[in-house]
Amino acid sequence: MTDRHLLSGTEPDPARDAGHLEPPPRVGFFTDTSVCIGCKACEVACKEWNAIPEDGLSLTGMSYDNTQGLGASTWRHVAFIEQQKPQVPAPDGRTQLPLVEAESKTESETPADPGELRWLMSSDVCKHCTHAACLDVCPTGSLFRTEFGTVVVQEDICNGCGYCVPACPYGVIEQRPDDGRAFKCTMCYDRLGAGQEPACAKACPTESIQFGPLDELRERAALRVDQLHEAGVDGARLYGHEPDDGVGGDGAFFLLLDEPEVYGLPPNPVVTTRDLPTMWKHAGAAALSLVGGFALSFALPALRGRKGTR
């Protein structure tokens, strides 16, 4: 699949490549972390709609982040990252402005203390990769590509083998300890089929989580980055939006205010099964060579025996 699109120069259509003949436009999430307030409404809505078991009731030592990361029972995770506010030059070049206040401060105002702290908040979720390694390794077909381009786990088909867990380049999928089956975000597949947006996006009060056709979200995200750069927020950047990255682009991408590692995201994710086609070709060639060698080893004594009887 990957090679065909690379040769043609076209962007992959995962739903069509999965066999959906007339799929609707691919949909996804754009999470603008610059307006996330850490309210966790997305976490609550996700759990309530999908009937996900409770978790994260114990103190973790990570401020308000009681769930720590994505997992089988945490399909939306709001990260709370406390750091020192970066300083950016003021328009006159003589003073320094805190990054998150550059848009509202004036030249005459006194800059904040360099030791002042800021919160970076981000609602993480399954990326619904264009080239999804979890799909490649699932032996039962429990994981499948929907007509919307998303990736869903069918819990009644999952046999708990766990192959998908190490295959995910983002560490999203996890098995529940009580029965061993794998679970992750479905992007509310049942709601999409009814023409509704996912519960997390519906519940977000600041529109930090935006849902819609992926092409439209990418355009909107690029405009938002330009807007932040013009306001002096030079650290704003997009993550997971490029169709030619290591996973073919994500169905859920982010606007970040710092490096991906700060948010616990891999800087250069790569689909873990990218070399499988080449490996299978080499394995096939080796198998044919082995079979040919065995055939030759049996054929030569027979030929010699025939020559000896003449």
C-alpha positions as CSV (number, residue, x, y, z in Angstrom):
1,M,0.0,0.0,0.0
2,T,2.7,2.4,1.0
3,D,4.8,1.8,-2.1
4,R,1.9,2.4,-4.5
5,H,1.1,5.8,-3.0
6,L,4.8,6.8,-2.9
7,L,5.1,6.0,-6.6
8,S,2.0,7.8,-7.6
9,G,2.7,10.8,-5.4
10,T,-0.9,10.7,-4.0
11,E,-1.9,10.8,-0.3
12,P,-3.0,7.4,1.0
13,D,-6.8,6.8,1.5
14,P,-6.8,4.2,4.3
15,A,-10.5,3.5,4.1
16,R,-10.4,2.9,0.4
17,D,-7.2,0.8,0.7
18,A,-9.0,-1.3,3.4
19,G,-11.7,-2.2,0.9
20,H,-14.4,0.5,1.4
21,L,-15.5,1.3,-2.1
22,E,-17.1,4.7,-1.6
23,P,-16.0,5.9,1.8
24,P,-17.0,9.3,3.2
25,P,-14.2,11.9,3.7
26,R,-11.6,10.8,6.3
27,V,-12.3,12.4,9.7
28,G,-10.1,13.0,12.7
29,F,-9.1,15.1,15.6
30,F,-7.2,18.4,15.8
31,T,-6.2,19.1,19.4
32,D,-5.1,22.7,19.9
33,T,-3.2,22.5,23.2
34,S,-2.8,26.3,23.4
35,V,-6.5,26.6,24.6
36,C,-6.7,23.5,26.7
37,I,-7.6,24.4,30.3
38,G,-7.1,20.9,31.8
39,C,-10.8,20.6,32.8
40,K,-10.8,16.9,31.9
41,A,-14.3,17.1,30.4
42,C,-13.0,15.0,27.5
43,E,-11.8,12.2,29.9
44,V,-15.2,12.1,31.7
45,A,-17.3,12.2,28.5
46,C,-15.1,9.4,27.0
47,K,-15.6,7.2,30.0
48,E,-19.3,7.8,30.3
49,W,-20.2,7.3,26.6
50,N,-18.0,4.2,26.1
51,A,-18.7,2.7,29.6
52,I,-14.9,2.5,30.4
53,P,-14.0,1.2,33.8
54,E,-12.8,3.7,36.4
55,D,-9.1,4.2,37.0
56,G,-6.7,6.8,38.3
57,L,-8.3,7.2,41.7
58,S,-5.0,7.1,43.5
59,L,-2.5,10.0,43.9
60,T,0.3,9.8,41.3
61,G,2.5,12.7,42.5
62,M,1.9,14.3,39.0
63,S,-0.1,17.3,40.1
64,Y,-3.7,16.9,38.7
65,D,-2.7,14.1,36.3
66,N,-4.2,11.2,38.1
67,T,-4.3,8.9,35.0
68,Q,-0.6,9.3,34.0
69,G,-1.1,8.1,30.4
70,L,-3.2,6.4,27.8
71,G,-4.2,2.8,28.4
72,A,-6.9,0.2,28.2
73,S,-9.2,2.2,30.5
74,T,-7.9,5.7,29.6
75,W,-8.8,6.5,26.0
76,R,-8.4,10.2,26.6
77,H,-5.6,11.5,28.8
78,V,-5.1,15.1,29.8
79,A,-1.4,15.8,30.5
80,F,-0.4,18.5,33.0
81,I,3.2,19.8,32.4
82,E,4.6,22.4,34.7
83,Q,7.6,24.3,33.4
84,Q,9.4,27.7,33.5
85,K,7.9,30.2,31.1
86,P,10.2,30.7,28.1
87,Q,11.0,34.3,27.3
88,V,10.6,35.9,23.9
89,P,11.8,39.3,22.7
90,A,9.4,42.2,22.9
91,P,8.7,44.2,19.7
92,D,11.3,46.9,20.8
93,G,13.9,44.3,21.4
94,R,14.7,45.7,24.9
95,T,12.5,43.7,27.1
96,Q,11.5,40.1,27.5
97,L,7.9,38.8,27.5
98,P,6.6,35.5,28.8
99,L,5.6,33.2,25.9
100,V,2.0,32.8,26.9
101,E,1.5,36.5,27.7
102,A,3.2,37.9,24.6
103,E,-0.2,38.4,22.9
104,S,-1.7,40.6,25.6
105,K,1.3,42.5,27.1
106,T,2.2,46.0,25.9
107,E,5.7,47.5,25.5
108,S,5.2,49.6,28.6
109,E,4.3,46.8,30.9
110,T,6.9,45.2,33.1
111,P,7.8,41.7,32.0
112,A,7.1,38.8,34.3
113,D,9.7,37.2,36.6
114,P,11.9,34.8,34.6
115,G,11.3,32.2,37.2
116,E,7.5,32.3,36.7
117,L,5.9,28.9,35.8
118,R,3.4,28.0,33.2
119,W,1.2,24.9,32.6
120,L,1.2,23.0,29.4
121,M,-2.0,21.0,29.0
122,S,-2.8,18.5,26.3
123,S,-5.5,15.9,25.8
124,D,-3.8,12.9,24.2
125,V,-5.6,10.1,22.3
126,C,-5.0,7.3,19.8
127,K,-3.6,8.7,16.6
128,H,-5.5,6.5,14.2
129,C,-2.4,6.2,12.0
130,T,-2.6,6.1,8.2
131,H,-0.2,3.2,8.2
132,A,-1.3,1.4,11.4
133,A,1.1,-1.3,12.7
134,C,-1.5,-2.6,15.0
135,L,-3.6,-3.6,12.0
136,D,-0.6,-5.3,10.4
137,V,0.1,-7.6,13.3
138,C,-3.4,-8.5,14.5
139,P,-3.9,-12.2,13.8
140,T,-7.7,-12.4,14.4
141,G,-9.0,-9.3,12.5
142,S,-10.1,-7.8,15.8
143,L,-8.5,-4.5,14.7
144,F,-10.1,-3.1,11.5
145,R,-10.2,0.1,9.4
146,T,-13.5,1.8,9.4
147,E,-15.1,3.6,6.4
148,F,-14.1,6.9,8.2
149,G,-10.4,6.0,8.1
150,T,-10.3,5.3,11.8
151,V,-8.9,2.2,13.6
152,V,-11.2,0.2,15.9
153,V,-10.7,-2.8,18.2
154,Q,-13.5,-5.4,18.2
155,E,-13.4,-6.6,21.8
156,D,-15.5,-9.7,21.1
157,I,-12.9,-10.9,18.6
158,C,-9.7,-10.0,20.4
159,N,-8.0,-13.1,21.7
160,G,-5.6,-11.2,24.0
161,C,-2.4,-12.1,22.1
162,G,-1.0,-8.7,22.8
163,Y,0.8,-8.3,19.4
164,C,-0.6,-4.9,18.9
165,V,0.8,-3.5,22.1
166,P,4.5,-3.4,21.1
167,A,3.6,-2.6,17.5
168,C,2.1,0.8,18.3
169,P,4.8,3.5,17.9
170,Y,2.9,5.7,20.3
171,G,2.4,3.2,23.1
172,V,-1.4,3.8,23.0
173,I,-2.9,0.3,23.1
174,E,-2.9,-1.7,26.3
175,Q,-4.4,-5.0,27.6
176,R,-6.7,-5.0,30.5
177,P,-5.2,-7.1,33.3
178,D,-8.5,-8.8,34.2
179,D,-9.1,-10.5,30.8
180,G,-6.1,-9.7,28.7
181,R,-7.9,-8.1,25.8
182,A,-6.7,-4.9,24.1
183,F,-8.6,-1.6,24.2
184,K,-8.2,1.9,22.8
185,C,-10.0,4.9,21.4
186,T,-12.6,4.1,18.7
187,M,-13.2,7.8,17.9
188,C,-16.7,6.9,19.0
189,Y,-17.4,4.8,15.9
190,D,-21.0,4.3,17.0
191,R,-21.6,8.1,17.1
192,L,-19.9,8.6,13.8
193,G,-22.3,6.1,12.2
194,A,-25.2,8.1,13.5
195,G,-23.8,11.4,12.2
196,Q,-22.6,12.7,15.6
197,E,-19.2,13.9,16.7
198,P,-17.2,12.0,19.3
199,A,-18.1,12.5,22.9
200,C,-14.8,14.2,23.9
201,A,-15.0,16.8,21.2
202,K,-18.7,17.4,22.0
203,A,-17.8,18.0,25.7
204,C,-14.7,20.2,25.2
205,P,-15.7,23.7,26.4
206,T,-12.8,25.6,24.8
207,E,-12.8,23.8,21.4
208,S,-9.3,22.5,22.1
209,I,-10.5,19.2,20.7
210,Q,-11.9,19.8,17.2
211,F,-13.4,17.1,15.0
212,G,-14.2,17.0,11.3
213,P,-12.8,16.1,7.9
214,L,-9.1,15.7,8.2
215,D,-8.2,18.0,5.2
216,E,-10.3,20.8,6.7
217,L,-8.7,20.4,10.1
218,R,-5.2,20.6,8.6
219,E,-6.0,23.9,6.9
220,R,-7.5,25.2,10.1
221,A,-4.5,24.1,12.1
222,A,-2.0,25.8,9.7
223,L,-4.0,29.1,10.1
224,R,-3.9,28.8,13.9
225,V,-0.1,28.3,13.9
226,D,0.3,31.4,11.7
227,Q,-1.9,33.3,14.1
228,L,0.1,32.3,17.1
229,H,3.4,33.1,15.4
230,E,2.1,36.6,14.5
231,A,1.2,37.0,18.2
232,G,4.8,36.1,19.2
233,V,4.3,32.5,20.2
234,D,7.2,31.2,18.2
235,G,7.1,27.8,19.9
236,A,3.8,26.8,18.3
237,R,4.1,23.8,16.0
238,L,2.0,21.0,14.5
239,Y,2.6,17.4,15.3
240,G,1.3,14.4,13.4
241,H,-0.2,16.4,10.5
242,E,2.3,15.5,7.7
243,P,1.1,12.8,5.3
244,D,4.7,11.9,4.5
245,D,6.0,11.3,8.0
246,G,6.9,7.9,9.5
247,V,3.3,6.7,9.9
248,G,1.8,8.4,6.8
249,G,0.2,11.1,8.9
250,D,-2.1,10.8,11.9
251,G,-5.9,10.9,12.1
252,A,-5.4,12.8,15.4
253,F,-2.8,15.5,15.3
254,F,-1.8,18.3,17.7
255,L,-0.7,21.9,18.0
256,L,2.0,22.0,20.6
257,L,3.8,24.8,22.4
258,D,7.0,22.9,23.0
259,E,8.9,19.9,21.7
260,P,6.9,16.6,21.4
261,E,9.1,15.0,24.0
262,V,7.8,17.5,26.6
263,Y,4.3,16.1,26.1
264,G,5.5,12.4,26.2
265,L,5.2,12.1,22.4
266,P,7.9,10.4,20.2
267,P,9.7,13.0,18.1
268,N,9.9,10.9,14.9
269,P,7.4,8.1,15.1
270,V,7.8,5.3,12.5
271,V,5.3,2.5,11.8
272,T,7.0,-0.5,13.3
273,T,6.0,-2.8,10.5
274,R,7.4,-0.7,7.7
275,D,10.0,-3.4,6.7
276,L,7.6,-6.3,6.7
277,P,7.1,-6.4,2.9
278,T,10.8,-6.5,2.3
279,M,11.3,-9.1,5.1
280,W,8.7,-11.3,3.5
281,K,10.3,-11.0,0.1
282,H,13.7,-12.0,1.5
283,A,12.0,-14.9,3.5
284,G,10.3,-16.1,0.3
285,A,13.5,-16.0,-1.7
286,A,15.3,-17.8,1.1
287,A,12.6,-20.5,1.2
288,L,12.7,-21.0,-2.6
289,S,16.5,-21.3,-2.4
290,L,16.2,-23.9,0.4
291,V,13.5,-25.9,-1.5
292,G,15.6,-25.8,-4.7
293,G,18.7,-26.9,-2.7
294,F,16.8,-29.9,-1.3
295,A,15.4,-30.8,-4.7
296,L,18.8,-30.6,-6.2
297,S,20.3,-32.8,-3.5
298,F,17.8,-35.5,-4.3
299,A,18.0,-35.1,-8.1
300,L,21.8,-35.4,-8.4
301,P,22.2,-38.9,-6.9
302,A,19.3,-40.1,-9.1
303,L,21.0,-38.7,-12.2
304,R,24.3,-40.3,-11.3
305,G,22.6,-43.7,-10.7
306,R,21.1,-43.5,-14.2
307,K,24.5,-42.8,-15.7
308,G,26.0,-45.8,-13.9
309,T,23.5,-48.3,-15.3
310,R,24.2,-47.4,-18.9
